[in-house]
């Protein structure tokens, strides 16, 4: 199942993860690391088996490491 819309991680993501049961979560993230962290926390609590890939226009090693420690399986660029 594909969900292609912007979600408020604090409110809608938990519901989407339980209702849709996705095979993968792809987070498109730019300058708002707090939203990515919140989404990763919700996913870890609600659906820890769902892998997460964070997509950014660019990133450095520190950013990649931050997201990987927070639970992402990979960080990639467009």
N, C-alpha and C positions, 0 to 999 in steps of 0.2 A: 504494500500500500504506500502511496506517495502522498505527502502532505506538503503543499507548496504555498505557504503563506507565512506571514510574520506572526509570531506568537509572543505573548508576554510570558517569559519564563516562569515568573513567580505565580502566575494564575493559570495559564492555558496549557503549558507543556505537560504537566502531570496528567491532566485529563486526556490529552492527545496520545500520550504514551500508553495509557491503559486502554483506551477505546480503539485505537488504530493498530496497536501491536506492530510497530515498524520493525523492519529487519536492520535498519541503520538510521542513524541520526546525523545529518550533515548540517553543521552550524556555519553560516556565512558571517564572519566577524571582521569588523575593522576596528575602529578606535574605542570600542566599548567593551573592555575586558570584563567588567563587572557583569554584563549580561551573559557572556560566555561562561563565566564561573558559576553564575546562578543556574544556568541551563545544565551544566555538568553536575551540579549538586542535586538538582531535581532528578536527572536521569539516574544518578547513582542510587538515589533513594527509591525511585519508583520502578525503574527497569534497568538494573545493573548489567543485564545480559546484552543490551543493545549497544553495539559499537558506535563510537562517535568520531567523526572526522571534522576538524575545524578547517575552514577555507578562508584564506586571507589574500589580499593583493600582494603583500610582502610580509616577511617576518624575519626576525633574527633568532639566534640560538636560544637566547634567554626567553623569548616569547614562546618558542616551541617547547622548551623545557617546562615552562609554567603550565601550559595547557596539557602536556603529557602527564605531569604530576597531578593535575586536577582530574584526570580520568579520560582524556581523549586518547584514542588509539593512534591517531596520526594528525599532523598539521600539514596542509598543502597549500600551494599558491594556485591562482587561476592560470 
